[in-house]
Amino acid sequence: MSSGAVFCDTACMSDQHDPIRVVEQWQERAWGQCDLSAVDELTLDPVLRHGPSGTQRRSHEEYKRDLRAYQRALGKPELIVHDRVADGDKVWSRLTMRGANMDTGEPRTLDWLQIHRVENGRIAEIWALYATDVKWSD
């Protein structure tokens, strides 16, 4: 970890443009509350997303469509943040999402490693990898 890495404390929570605060709001609203207005308020248009299916530039409308599909697979998941660390304009998160498929009711658990790059108080770029049933230990 570089010397620029910091853990968020109470002081950084007061700044609405603080990268950790932006990512915290994004994860809670877009994922935990299934609030699609978070796309318009917390991401640039377009947002650049890197993941298992490659790199994609997603408009707000495309990203909302993607999130609706994830919501069908997870419902309104419980979010467990194991770690969240900032280094400059990037925020690294290790988290678990536990939910249930909205069509089948089948329980689902996804464990994530995510990096968000924040520009002027909005998420500009996301790197994300997930796996099922990793069962992180703290």
N, C-alpha and C positions, 0 to 999 in steps of 0.2 A: 504494500500500500504506500502511495506517495505521501510525502509530508503534508500535502494539501488536503488530505482526507479528514473529514470531521464527522462526528456523530451529532445528530440534531439534539438540541436541548431546548429548554423553554425560550431562550432568547431568539433562536432562529425561527420559531413558530410565529412570531409577530410580523414577519415580513412576507407579504402576499406574493412577492416575486422570488422568494427563496426557493431554490430547486427542490429541497426536501419537502417543503410545505406544498408545492405544486404537485409533486408526485404523490404525496400522502392524500391530497384532495382527489386526485385522479383515480387512484386505486380504490378509495372508499366510495366515491360517487359513481364512477363508470362501472366498477365491478361489484362492490358491496351493496350499492343501492340500485343498480341497474338504471342509473340516471343518464340518459343519452344527451342531455343538455351539457354535460361535462365535456363532450367532444367539442362543441362550439366554444365553450368558455376556457378550456384548458389546453387545447392543442392548436398548432398552426394548421393552416389549410393550404397545401396538403401537408400531411405528416408522413415521414419516412419510417417504414417499419421493416426490420430485419428479423427473420425467424426461420423455422424449418422449411418453409416453402419459398425461401429466397428473400430478396429485397423488393418491397412494394411501396409505391407512392400512393397514398390513400387520401381522397378528398374527404371532407366531413361527412358527406352523404354515404360514401363507400364505407367509411369506418363505422358509421352507425349501423349499416347493414351487417358488417362483420360482427359487431358487438351483439346484435340481436341473435345471431346464430350461436355465439358463445353462451348467451343467456339461456337459450333453449337447452343447451347441453348441461349447464350448471345451475339453472334457476337463479335464485338470489343467494350467492354463496357466502359462507362465513369466511372472512379473511384473517389469516394468521400471519403477521409479519415477524419473521425470525430475525432479520437484519435489514437495516436501511442506512446507507452511508453515502455521503456526498464527497465528490472530488471535483472542485471547480463547478462546471455547468452540468456534470453528470451525476446521477443518483443510481446507486446499485442497490437492488432489493433481492432478498431471498424470502419467498412467501409460499404459503399453502392456501389453496382455495378448496373448501368443502361444500358441496351442494348436491342437488339431485336433478337428473334429467327431467325436463318439464313434460315430455311426452310419456316416458315410461316410469318415472319415479325412482329409477335406479340411482343409488348413491354414487357420486363421483368425487374423486380427490385429484387435484392437480397441484404439483409442486413446481414452482417457477424460480428462475433466475432472470432478472430483468435489469436493463440499464436504460434510463431515460435521459436524454439530453434536453435541457431546458434553455430556451432562448426568450428573453424579455417576458418572463412569467408564463410561458406556454411551452408545452412539450413539442419539440421539433422532430425528434428522432427516438425510436425505441428499438432495442435489441431484446428479444425474448426467446427463451427456451423453456420447455416444460416437459415433465415426465409424470407418469401416474404412479401412485403408491410408493413414493420414495421413502416416506416416513422420516423426515428430517429429525435429527436430534439436536438439541441446543447445547 
